[in-house]
Amino acid sequence: MKKKKIRVFAPASIANLGCGFDVMGLALDEVGDILEISVDDGDGLEIRNESGVPLPEDPELNVVTPVIRKFLEITGNKAMVRVRICQKIYPGSGIGSSSASSAAAAYGMNELFGCPLGEEEVVLCAMEGENLASGGYHADNAAPAVMGGIILIRGYEPLDLVKLPVPGNFYCAVVHPHLTVNTKEARNILPREVPMHAAIRQWGNVGGLVAGLYSGNIGLIGRAMEDHVAEPYRKAFIPGFDELRAALMQAGALAMNIAGSGPSVFALADRQDIAQKAGNLMDAHFRSRGIDAEVYVVKVSNKGAKLIA
Ligand code: HSE
């Protein structure tokens, strides 16, 4: 095999979008992970983390390991693979840190081997990293990180992914407060069963969200983003959650929800200035409680993982 090397970017993402626990997610513009991947003759995997973000030293605990193994296994290939993690979203931020690296690894391997896998199989490989990080095979970060845009996971067995339209005037303000919420823990606190009254509200909202995205009805999208399944349990991890939501809605945001399993929170707006104002309010909310935070005000990206120079 001739030695080949590429650089790949995969975006951050927001999972769940309120009502779509484990079945909806969107890709964010500009924020994401960059990996450099090379393949050569041989058999093995080396990972170097040069991102400046602390990651486990043990390669068995790095999400790219199971992704690359899965890719090689299903394509029947063998190679010496070297990965340099050049840029990394902070783990535990709730904006798909593990998925961005997993998606970049899966997409990059597929490119290096001449694209033997289709998009859904690339997502399946990326889900191996998600499983290592969170103890579950969910694709609501991995699928948008690979494919871009807003993705509905209609089913997992088999994986059935639907790319939904992204309205033009769709801005997200995302705040990452420096609090640690471990995804495994945030999943484990959820009850195994959902009461019927909560399920009815939830599937009404999922239908409303999909309808809103197709019709470009931003008001409907905002109303439909309520979550009656995970948020009631998880909001306790986020200080002043209800107060923050009230302030953001007052400022003109259409919705505010936990991004994935948190602790990041995102607000949706149909104008950039409102999204910016929401971002400032979220930043001030956490700082006034002595918690540092980063804020991103971004559009949804229609582009997922991609090669970069
Ligand atoms: N759907 C997953 C969860 C996303 O909410 O646990 C994790 O980022």
Boltz pocket constraint, residues with backbone or C-beta under 6 A from the ligand:
constraints:
  - pocket:
      binder: B
      contacts: [[A, 15], [A, 16], [A, 20], [A, 21], [A, 22], [A, 23], [A, 94], [A, 96], [A, 134], [A, 138], [A, 140], [A, 141], [A, 183], [A, 186], [A, 187], [A, 230], [A, 259], [A, 260], [A, 261], [A, 262]]
      max_distance: 6.0
